[in-house]
Amino acid sequence: MSYKTIEVSTEKDITIIKVMQKRIFLEISDQFRDEVISVIEDGGTKLIFDLSQVHVMNSSGLGVLMLARDKIEKRDGKIVICCLMPLMDEIFTRMRFTHFFEVTKDFKGAIEKME
């Protein structure tokens, strides 16, 4: 595919993954997974997922986040999710993802959780 699903940047020793797609569904979840795994394999142990652009994500996209969490935890790392849109916040709450991830309302809060 010719588009990227994420943009990656770093701040200090923290890798920031900004998800650029408004909808993460089955048709792009494989690419999303491959791009996220590639970032993790580059060696970072502190990840922030910025979901400010994501309006909705189905179970295949949520599965990518869980896979990332499992891989980072094996390295004694940490993941923080930030900037959830209202529907994504509801999905995280109903699916109890807030039990598996630290979630902050904004990017500044995510950085603070990492320090």
For each residue, the residues with C-beta under 8 A, 3 or more apart:
1: 28 31
2:
3: 20
4: 7 20 35
5: 19 20 21 24 28 31 32 35
6: 17 18 19 20 32 35 36 39
7: 4 17 18 20
8: 15 16 17 18 39
9: 15 16 18
10: 13 14 15 16 44
11: 14 16 111
12:
13: 10 44 46
14: 10 11 44 46 47 48 111 114
15: 8 9 10 39 42 44 46 47 48
16: 8 9 10 11 47 48 50 107
17: 6 7 8 36 39 47 48 49 50
18: 6 7 8 9 50 52 53
19: 5 6 24 32 49 50 51 53 54
20: 3 4 5 6 7 53
21: 5 24 28 32 53 54
22: 53 54 55 56
23: 54 55 56 57
24: 5 19 21 28 29 32 54 56 57 58 60 61 64
25: 28 29 57 58 60 61
26: 29 58 60
27:
28: 1 5 21 24 25 31 32
29: 24 25 26 32 33 58 60 61 63 64
30: 33 34
31: 1 5 28 34 35
32: 5 6 19 21 24 28 29 35 36 61 64
33: 29 30 36 37 63 64 67
34: 30 31 37 38
35: 4 5 6 31 32 38 39
36: 6 17 32 33 39 40 64 67 68
37: 33 34 40 41 67 68 71
38: 34 35 41 42
39: 6 8 15 17 35 36 42 44 47
40: 36 37 44 47 68 71 72
41: 37 38
42: 15 38 39
43:
44: 10 13 14 15 39 40 47 77
45: 72 75 76 77 78
46: 13 14 15 77 78 114
47: 14 15 16 17 39 40 44 68 72 77 78 79 80
48: 14 15 16 17 79 80 81 82 107 110 111 114
49: 17 19 65 68 79 80 81 82
50: 16 17 18 19 53 82 83 107 110
51: 19 54 57 81 82 83 84 85 88
52: 18 82 83 85
53: 18 19 20 21 22 50
54: 19 21 22 23 24 51 57 84 85 88
55: 22 23 85 87 88
56: 22 23 24 87 88 91
57: 23 24 25 51 54 61 62 88 91
58: 24 25 26 29 61 62
59: 62 63
60: 24 25 26 29 63 64
61: 24 25 29 32 57 58 64 65
62: 57 58 59 65 66 91 95 97
63: 29 33 59 60 66 67
64: 24 29 32 33 36 60 61 67 68
65: 49 61 62 68 69 79 81 97 101
66: 62 63 69 70 100
67: 33 36 37 63 64 70 71
68: 36 37 40 47 49 64 65 71 72 79
69: 65 66 72 73 79 100 101
70: 66 67 73 74
71: 37 40 67 68 74 75
72: 40 45 47 68 69 75 77 78 79
73: 69 70 76 77
74: 70 71
75: 45 71 72
76: 45 73
77: 44 45 46 47 72 73
78: 45 46 47 72 102 113 114
79: 47 48 49 65 68 69 72 101 102
80: 47 48 49 101 102 103 104 110 113 114
81: 48 49 51 65 84 92 97 101 102 103 104 110
82: 48 49 50 51 52 103 104 105 106 107 109 110
83: 50 51 52 104 105 106 107 110
84: 51 54 81 88 89 92 103 105
85: 51 52 54 55 88 89
86: 89 90
87: 55 56 90 91
88: 51 54 55 56 57 84 85 91 92
89: 84 85 86 92 93
90: 86 87 93 94
91: 56 57 62 87 88 94 95 97
92: 81 84 88 89 95 97 98 101 103
93: 89 90 96 97 98
94: 90 91
95: 62 91 92
96: 93 99 100
97: 62 65 81 91 92 93 100 101 103
98: 92 93 101 103
99: 96
100: 66 69 96 97
101: 65 69 79 80 81 92 97 98
102: 78 79 80 81 113
103: 80 81 82 84 92 97 98
104: 80 81 82 83 107 109 110 112 113
105: 82 83 84 109
106: 82 83 109 110
107: 16 48 50 82 83 104 110 111
108: 111 112
109: 82 104 105 106 112 113
110: 48 50 80 81 82 83 104 106 107 113 114
111: 11 14 48 107 108 114 115
112: 104 108 109 115
113: 78 80 102 104 109 110
114: 14 46 48 78 80 110 111
115: 111 112
